[in-house]
Amino acid sequence: MSLTTLIETSELVGLLDQPNVVILDCRFYLTDHGKGQIEYGEGHIPNAIFVDVHHQLASPETELTGRHPLPDEAIFSAQIQAWGIDKDSTVIVYDTSGGAIAGRAWWMMIQQGINVRVLNGGLSSWLRAGNALSIEPLEATASTSSIDVTFPWAVSEQAVVENFETDQFQLVDARSSDRFNGENETMDPVAGHIPGAINRPFSDNLDENDCFKPAEQLHVEWQDWLSGSSDANVFYCGSGVSACHNILALNYAGIEAKLLYVGSWSQWSKRMLRAASL
């Protein structure tokens, strides 16, 4: 498996006015869901469409899900079409979080066979290169063809439960080490991590400019963590968003990875609360 992963600012400049190029602004902030769209209105990469991560890359949270469950497949298929994306599109996604949010859009679309890439360094990289922003919102023109959406790389809560007996995969937690260790939990009702998981914070994939470390360096670093086939590792985080960054980083480094426990710690902690109340 060889997946498209990153694009540099210099290459994106040459694609801005090319036909069938779709740029998605995925800015999102956990503690202020409206902030990303406000920032988009204040300035965004020309021709970019704003993506509401909370509503367009996720379905509503329930008592039994994590904070960002996947949308219904038919609904996401319609959303892709509304953005003007088809099988011939080149899709560029970016954020202001080192790719931690855009990585979710990448993961959701790459498994549909879409040519999608994450802007390395995000909006900060675009601005450091001296490129201009636009304040004009873009109204997407819907594609005339649709893509049948499936999420074969999504791992269920039940599969994680069964793994305690079958030991088929290693869980890799992308949250910061303090949250993994249960020392600083502000988002979810229980602190800690899923038993047996190892911790590789997604921020360890980035340099001081929030750009990805060189692929060769990431390859060496990740080899110290992982072994076995791509199916031997399942990635999770707080709500199934930033864990996609680790999957993206691995593929950029030439190591196949794909599986995401979408419910992540926000779903697992609810399971722990239910168990404690019995």
PyMOL commands that set and color helices and strands:
alter all, ss='L'
color gray80, all
select helices_A, chain A and resi 9-13+35-42+53-56+73-82+102-110+122-128+157-166+177-180+202-205+215-223+230-232+243-252+264-277
alter helices_A, ss='H'
color red, helices_A
select strands_A, chain A and resi 6-7+21-25+48-50+90-94+115-119+154-155+170-173+198-199+233-236+260-261
alter strands_A, ss='S'
color yellow, strands_A
deselect
rebuild
show_as cartoon
